[in-house]
């Protein structure tokens, strides 16, 4: 788990300060949101599978 945190230590404020234009800010924001969206999507998918399995029994 510590390995993941070492890889993801990125200073977003510094990236935004050195951004070439405002569209870069949108890309940085989307890049930071995608991992959370994927985790929430996987959790929802697992919840639905477990719920369906429980209803079948």
C-alpha positions in Angstrom: 0.0 0.0 0.0 2.9 2.4 0.7 4.2 1.8 -2.8 1.1 3.2 -4.3 1.4 6.4 -2.2 5.0 6.8 -3.3 4.0 6.7 -6.9 1.1 9.1 -6.6 2.9 11.9 -4.7 2.3 14.6 -7.3 2.1 18.3 -6.5 -1.0 19.3 -8.4 -0.6 23.0 -7.5 2.9 23.1 -9.0 1.6 21.5 -12.2 -1.2 24.1 -12.4 1.3 27.0 -11.8 3.5 25.8 -14.7 0.6 25.0 -17.0 0.8 26.3 -20.6 -2.9 27.2 -20.8 -6.2 26.7 -19.1 -7.1 23.5 -21.0 -4.2 21.8 -19.1 -6.0 22.6 -15.8 -9.0 20.6 -17.1 -6.8 17.6 -18.0 -5.1 17.6 -14.6 -8.5 17.7 -12.9 -9.8 14.9 -14.9 -6.7 12.9 -14.3 -7.1 13.3 -10.6 -10.8 12.3 -10.6 -10.5 9.2 -12.8 -9.0 6.9 -10.2 -11.8 7.7 -7.7 -14.5 7.2 -10.3 -13.0 3.8 -11.2 -12.9 2.7 -7.5 -16.5 3.8 -6.9 -17.7 2.0 -10.1 -16.0 -1.2 -9.1 -17.5 -1.0 -5.6 -21.0 -0.4 -7.0 -20.5 -3.3 -9.4 -19.5 -5.7 -6.6 -22.4 -4.5 -4.5 -24.9 -5.2 -7.2 -23.4 -8.7 -7.9 -23.6 -9.5 -4.2 -27.2 -8.2 -3.9 -28.3 -10.2 -6.9 -26.7 -13.3 -5.6 -28.4 -12.9 -2.2 -31.8 -12.4 -3.8 -31.4 -15.6 -5.9 -31.0 -17.7 -2.7 
